[in-house]
Amino acid sequence: MLELKNITKKFDDRMILDNINLTVSDGEILCIVGPSGAGKTTLLRCISGLEKANSGEFILDGQSFNPYENRDNDSVIGVVFQDFQLFPNLSVLDNITLAPKMVLHKSDKDAIEEAKIQMKQLNLEGKETLYPYQLSGGQKQRVAIVRALAMNPKILCYDEPTSALDPDLRQEVETIILKLKEQKMTQIVVTHDMEFAKNIADHLFQVSPSNE
């Protein structure tokens, strides 16, 4: 379980997040919703440790947890970025296995075997040697998800997972997220798409522009 207590974030004198409190139970999907500029992505970045909260407390499984300072954060909270952030000079397989080998110190054999299992589950078999420019938007999204899963995170976060995709691929993303829920993966999804959020979420958390 992840708990946020009185999380505040400012950029200079501008208040973005004002005393945010929320709880994400194990195996659940929380969707953070709200209009552009309301602070959804900033909240996700604070949860994942990409931004440092000015004040407040994070509690993971009953223990105080600082995502910004945690050295092993990559193996605790995974992130699927809006623009995927795949390495253009690396093949699909190398994109997926790089961090497990460098950060988790997995052997080439173990990293590759685990990557191929996840790739099969997300219908990426046969794409191992392709480069990002050779992939469709939906395929890039799935590679980004597998790359995050390869770090064995406790929580998987997504920043606007459908925004870079054609509308007909939204159902595919829904299916993937719900499939991961069946595997007990805790997931936090930032989205402006309320229909998408309602289709996948156990709970919705509304971030309003008044938090700015």
Phi, psi and omega in degrees: 000136177248129177238138173246128181236114174055046180284126180236138177220128176237150167244109190059237180262007184266119180280122179258312178237126186239100176054059179280131175233128175200162180227135175240115181279156181301134176080000182264164174247119174254128174255125175265117187238164180148166182288166177302139178086002183276346178108012182300308182292324176299318178298316179297321180293327176291319179297320184273355177088007178280338173233151179262123175292145179287325178202169181110179185224139171254135179233122180243119180052042176084357181246141176300139189216128178249098184298333182287327185258350184290118183293333182261024186302326182299332180266003178252310182233116177264152182230132170253112188280156181301321181259017175072316179056042172283150177282117187293337183269003180244147175292169178304311182297320179291324175302319185284323188267349185301306183293316177303324179286319185279320186266314182268355178059038176281151176289159177305315183299311182294317181298317181292317180298315181293321179298318182293326176296313180293321179298321179297319181295331181254022174058046178245015178300139180087358182258005189303321187264359179284160176254159184308323182294343180269001184256152171284169178301319179294322178292319176300319179299316181292322176297318179297323178292315178298319180299319178293319180294333182296342178270006179053052183287155172282329183227136179245125182250145178232134175255106179048064187293346181253356190291330182265008184249156172294150182306326183288350178266355180299321180298324179296318179294318176305314182299317180297314182296318180290328176294319178293328176298321178300333178271011175073021177283126173283131186224140176237125187237122171268127179205150171262357185268098185294323180297315177301315181300315182293332180288333187246338195276141164280325179217149174248140174238117184270123173256122185256157178299344178293346176284351184289000000 
